[in-house]
Amino acid sequence: MTHTPEDQAPRHGVIVLAAGSSRRLGKAKALIEVDGETLVHRAVRFALETAPFDCIVVSAEGDPRIPAAVADLACRITPCADARRGMSVSLQAGLRSLAAECEAALIVLTDQPALTSRHLCALRDAWCKQPANAAASGYAETIGVPAILPRRWFKDLIDRDNDHGARDLLRARKDEVCVIAAPSLASDIDTEADLARLEFTTSTKR
């Protein structure tokens, strides 16, 4: 695992959520390729640029495709047996697996094709200035993930029983959140139309 360069700097870990069944799309979003790279590989690669102490990739239990897709990267796989119950269950599995030394968790999805390592590093830098609080992305008139959440929030996230992951908690504690604007992240991949739009945009950039 990659460690923070300064011993006194607060340590964070990464949790990449890649266990979703993608019912509306009908295929695993994490394994969609952009310029020859799967979205899960891209998300993990970008997240590792934040120099985390630990990096967890949550995958559906019994599915070898996600571990194979990131086998060349410095991350650990956490299988989630109940992934079909929703994002919050996958997040809880990742939080339970994260190294105890991590003072926060950077939560990253795999269905945001506009994600950049620069934005993830901006979230990390904002959190480092106030490590007791969170830093989250602002788009579509709301706040959400990617977001870096302090360890003191972990228990509330693990105790929650819904499919909204960290979103509800970020809204409820917005006074404790530094918001980094990222309007392009509003475009995610949920349907075939979204996928077709991504493929068209990618082809026109070549």
C-alpha positions in Angstrom: 0.0 0.0 0.0 1.1 3.6 -0.6 1.6 5.6 2.6 1.3 9.3 3.1 4.7 11.1 2.6 4.7 12.8 6.0 4.4 10.9 9.2 2.4 13.8 10.8 -0.1 14.1 8.0 -3.5 12.6 8.7 -3.9 9.2 7.1 -6.8 8.3 4.8 -7.9 5.1 3.1 -9.8 4.6 -0.1 -13.0 2.5 -0.6 -14.0 1.9 -4.3 -17.5 0.6 -4.5 -17.6 -1.9 -7.4 -20.1 -4.5 -6.2 -23.3 -3.1 -7.7 -25.5 -5.3 -9.9 -26.4 -2.5 -12.3 -30.0 -3.7 -12.7 -31.1 -0.8 -14.9 -28.1 -1.1 -17.3 -28.1 -4.9 -17.4 -24.3 -5.2 -17.2 -21.6 -4.4 -14.7 -20.8 -0.7 -14.9 -17.4 -1.2 -13.3 -16.3 -3.3 -16.2 -17.3 -0.9 -18.9 -14.2 0.2 -20.8 -13.2 3.7 -21.7 -10.1 4.0 -24.0 -9.3 0.4 -23.2 -9.5 0.7 -19.5 -12.3 -0.5 -17.3 -14.0 2.1 -15.1 -13.0 0.2 -11.9 -9.4 0.2 -12.9 -9.6 3.9 -13.7 -11.3 4.7 -10.4 -8.7 2.8 -8.4 -5.8 4.2 -10.4 -7.0 7.8 -9.8 -7.7 7.1 -6.1 -4.2 5.8 -5.5 -2.9 9.1 -6.7 -4.2 10.6 -3.4 -1.5 8.5 -1.6 -3.8 6.5 0.7 -2.6 4.4 3.6 -5.0 1.6 2.5 -7.1 1.0 -0.6 -10.2 -1.3 -0.6 -12.2 -2.4 -3.6 -15.6 -3.9 -2.7 -16.8 -6.5 -5.1 -19.7 -8.9 -5.2 -18.8 -12.2 -3.5 -18.0 -15.0 -5.9 -17.5 -12.7 -8.9 -13.8 -13.0 -10.1 -14.1 -10.2 -12.7 -13.5 -7.2 -10.5 -10.4 -8.7 -8.7 -9.0 -9.6 -12.1 -9.6 -6.1 -13.5 -7.5 -4.4 -10.7 -4.9 -7.2 -10.1 -2.1 -4.9 -11.2 -2.9 -2.2 -8.7 -2.0 -1.7 -5.1 -5.4 -2.5 -3.6 -7.2 -5.1 -1.5 -10.4 -6.9 -2.4 -13.3 -7.1 0.0 -16.1 -9.4 -1.1 -19.6 -8.3 -0.2 -22.1 -11.2 0.1 -25.2 -8.9 0.4 -24.2 -6.4 -2.4 -27.6 -6.7 -4.0 -29.2 -5.1 -1.0 -27.7 -1.7 -2.0 -24.8 0.7 -1.9 -24.9 1.2 1.8 -24.2 -2.5 2.4 -21.1 -2.4 0.1 -20.0 0.8 1.9 -20.3 -0.9 5.3 -18.2 -3.8 4.1 -15.5 -1.5 3.0 -15.5 0.5 6.2 -15.2 -2.7 8.3 -12.2 -3.8 6.2 -10.3 -0.5 6.2 -7.1 -0.4 8.1 -7.5 0.9 11.6 -4.7 3.5 11.0 -7.0 5.3 8.5 -8.5 8.5 10.0 -10.9 8.9 7.1 -12.3 7.0 4.0 -12.3 8.4 0.5 -15.4 6.9 -1.1 -15.2 6.5 -4.9 -17.8 5.1 -7.3 -17.1 3.5 -10.7 -20.0 5.0 -12.7 -18.7 8.6 -13.0 -16.8 8.8 -16.3 -15.9 12.5 -15.7 -13.9 11.6 -12.5 -10.4 12.9 -12.3 -7.5 12.3 -10.0 -7.2 16.1 -9.6 -10.6 16.2 -8.0 -9.9 13.4 -5.7 -6.7 15.1 -4.6 -8.6 18.3 -4.0 -11.0 16.4 -1.7 -8.0 14.9 0.2 -6.4 18.3 0.6 -9.6 19.9 1.9 -10.0 17.1 4.4 -6.4 17.4 5.6 -7.1 21.0 6.6 -10.0 19.9 8.8 -9.6 16.2 9.5 -12.5 16.1 11.9 -14.9 17.0 9.1 -15.8 15.7 5.7 -15.1 16.9 2.1 -17.5 16.0 -0.6 -18.3 16.7 -4.3 -20.9 19.3 -5.3 -23.0 18.7 -8.4 -26.6 18.6 -9.6 -27.6 21.0 -6.7 -26.6 18.5 -4.1 -23.5 17.1 -2.3 -22.3 13.5 -2.7 -19.5 11.2 -3.6 -16.7 11.1 -4.2 -16.3 12.2 -0.6 -13.8 11.8 2.2 -15.5 10.9 5.5 -13.9 11.1 8.9 -13.7 8.0 11.1 -16.0 9.5 13.6 -18.8 9.1 11.0 -18.1 5.4 10.4 -20.4 4.0 13.1 -23.4 6.0 11.8 -22.7 4.8 8.3 -22.4 1.1 9.4 -25.6 1.4 11.5 -27.7 2.8 8.6 -30.1 0.5 6.8 -30.8 2.2 3.5 -29.6 2.3 -0.1 -28.3 5.8 -0.1 -24.7 5.2 1.1 -23.2 8.3 2.5 -25.5 10.8 0.7 -28.1 11.2 3.5 -25.4 11.7 6.2 -23.6 14.3 4.1 -26.9 16.2 3.8 -27.7 15.9 7.4 -24.3 17.1 8.5 -23.7 19.7 5.7 -22.3 22.2 8.2 -19.4 19.7 8.7 -18.7 19.3 5.1 -16.3 21.2 2.8 -17.9 21.1 -0.7 -15.7 21.0 -3.8 -17.6 21.8 -6.9 -17.5 19.2 -9.6 -20.5 19.7 -11.9 -19.4 17.2 -14.5 -19.8 14.4 -12.0 -23.6 14.7 -12.4 -23.3 12.6 -15.5 -23.2 9.0 -14.5 -24.0 5.7 -16.2 -27.3 4.2 -15.3 -29.0 3.3 -18.6 -28.1 2.2 -22.1 -28.7 5.8 -23.2 -26.0 7.0 -20.7 -23.6 4.4 -22.0 -24.3 5.3 -25.7 -23.6 9.0 -24.8 -20.4 8.0 -23.1 -19.3 6.0 -26.1 -20.1 8.8 -28.5 -18.3 11.4 -26.4 -15.2 9.1 -26.2 -15.2 8.5 -29.9 -15.4 12.2 -30.8 -12.4 13.0 -28.7 -10.2 10.6 -30.5 
